[in-house]
Amino acid sequence: MKGKFLDAVIAAGAESRSVALGTELKSGAQLFLDGDTVEGDLQLDEASVVRVREALRADRNITLDTAEGRVFVQVFSPPRRCFVIGAVHIAQPLVPMLIATDYKPIVIDPRGAWATEIRFPGVELSTEWPDEALERLKPDRASAVVALTHDPKIDDPGLIAALRSDCFYIGALGSRRTHAKRLERLAAEGFGENELSRIHAPIGLNIGAVSQAEIAVSIVGEITSVLRRGDAA
């Protein structure tokens, strides 16, 4: 890796940004992608640059066959985090699944009797109100936020903070009727249809989940699908 690109990767990591570096395997020519900026001595056609952007969004290293030769694309991303709003029963099987899929879970619940070390051993806990916790912890493009309490007094402030962030996934537990009422409340806070469409609700993939563990599986599956394939999937 060229020195200037190494410095850029370090700087991006310090600012919680994801960047990508493409290296042509035969010549060593490189292309560096940071947001809308593309630089380097490797000139790729637009279709190949689009695929580099797709790899960046999906946080996945790939190898491309291009007109310039085979190009290895390496993505550098900040550690993925998942903010779990509500130290509820579903959160207990969800948290170890998140850890197993390379997320750092942070459980947020102002009800101190729920957010305890006994129920979530070794996990970062916050008894702040969700909006206060997310303001402090600053979700980024490598972050997911899930709201699980069914209590608007707790879930809504967290969802508002999530909608104002760059997090790649927002999910909320509840029936379609519950979510319709939730959307009305959030619309009253000034959010438009495009913003509210970021919320996945009812949360999780439709796999017919019944138990708490199955619901947790559906949540992790949906987060993974959005991360790797995008919201359109």
N, C-alpha and C positions, 0 to 999 in steps of 0.2 A: 504494500500500500504506500502510495506516495505521501511524503511528509505533510503536505498541505491538506490532503484528504484525511489523514489521521487526526490532525488538529480539528478539522471540521466535524469528524465523527465524535470526538471528545466534547466539543462545544455543543453539538446537538444533544448528546446524552445529558449534559448538565442542564439543558433547557427542556428535557423530556420530550424531544422531537425524534421521530423516526426518519432515517435516511437510508439510501441504498447506494451501493458501489458495484458497478459492472466492470469486469476485467476480461478482455479478450485473451483467451488462454495461450495463444501462440505468440502474439506480439507483446503482451503485457499492457497494451493501451487501456486506459481507464476512463469511465464516465461516472460522475458523481451526481446524484439526484437528491435535492433538498427542497421540498415544497415545489414551487414553480421553477426553481433554478436548476439548470442542467449545465454542467461544465466538465472539462477534461479533454483529452486528446483522442478519445474514442467517439467516432461519429456513427450514430445508429439511425436507421430510418424511423419514421414516426411510429410504425406498427411495433417495432421493437421497443421503442421508448414507452409506448403504452403498456407493453407487457412488463417492463421494469416497474412502472407505476402500480400495476396490479400486484406484483410481488411485494412491493412496499406496503400497500394497503392490507394485504393478507398476512404480512409479517412472515414471509416464507422465502427461503433461498431457492433459486432455480438456476438452471442452465439453459441458455437460449442458442438456437442455431440461427445465425444472422448472416447477412451478406458480407460482414466483416470477419466472420468466423464464429467459433463457439465462444459464448460469453457467459461467465459465471457471475450471477447477481447475488450479492450478499447484503442482507438487510440488517441494519443495526437499530434496535428499538429499546426504549426504556423498559424496565421490568413491568409485566402486565399486573394490574391490580383489579380486584373486584370488591366494590363497596356493598356490603350486605346490610340493608336497612331493615332491622328487626331481628333480634336474637331469638327467633321463634323455633318451633320444633323442626320445620322444614330446613332451617339454616344448619341444623346439626349434621345431617348427612350431606348437605350441599358443600359445607366448608372443606371437608377432606377431599371431595371430588375436585374442587377448585385447586387445591394444593397439588393434587395428582396431575392436573392439566396445566401446571406451570403458572398459576396465578398466586399472588399474595392476597389473601382475603383480609378485609378489615370489617369487623362486625360493629355496627353502630346501633345503639338503642338507649334512649334516655332512661329507660326503666332498668335501674341498676340490678334488680333482682333477676333479670333475664340475661344480661350481658355479664357473665361471670366466667372466671377461669375454670371452674368445675365443669361447666357446660361446654366451653370452648377452650380446651387446654392448648397452650402455646400459641394462641391466635391473638393478633392485635385487636383490642377492644376499645370502644369509645362510648361513654355515656353522655356525650354531648347531644344536642338536638341535631338531626341530620344536616340541616342547612349550615349550621355552625361547623360541624365536622368536615363537610365537603369544602367549605370555604377555606378551612385550614389545610386540608390534605390535597386540594386542587386536582381533581380528576383530569386526565389528559387523554390523548388519542389512544393510549394503551390501556384505558380503564373501562370497566363495565360497572353499572350500577343496577342493583336489583332491590326492589321495595317489596317487603313480604309481610307487613304487619296487619294489613286490612284496616288500619286506623288512619283516617285522613290527617289527623293532627300530627302524625309521625311521618307517614309516607309522603304527603303532599309537599312539605318543605324540602324533603330530599329530592323529589322529582323535579321541583322547580330549580334547585341548584344543579341537578344533572342536566336539565335542558339548557342551562346557561353555560355548560361546559363543553369540551370537545370529546367527551367520552364516546366510544364507538358503539356501545350497547346500553340501552335502558330498558328494563323490564319491570312489570308490576303484577303482583298476584291479585286475583279477583275475577269474578264472573264478567261477562259482557255487560250486564246491567250495571255492575259496580264500576266498570271502566267508563261507561257512558256518563255516569254521574261525575266521575273523576275528571273526564275531559271538560265537562261544563265548568267545574271549579277552576281548572287550569286555564281555560279560555278566558275566564273572568279576571285572571291574573295578567292577561295580555298576550298569551301565546296563540299563534296562528295555527292553521291546519297543518302546514308543512312541519312546523316544530313539533306539534303533538303527535304526528305520525312516526316520530322516532321512538315512541314508547311501544314496546312489545307487550300486548296484553290481550287476553289472558296470557301470562308469562309461560314460556316453554314451548317446545315442539308438541304437536298434537299426536301423542303416542298412546293415548288412552290411559295415562298415568292415574293411579289410584292412591298408592301409599306415599308417604313423605319422601322415601328414598327414590321412588319412581318419578315424582315431581322434580326432585333435585336432578335426576338424570336428564329429564326433559329441558330443564333450565340450562344445564351445562351444554347440552346438545345445541340449543338455540344460540347461545353465546358463541360456540365454536363455528356454527354455520355463518353467523354474521361476520365473525372475524375473518374466516377463510374465504367466504364466497360473496360477502357483501349483503346489504339489506335487500337487494333485489331478489336474492335467492329465497 
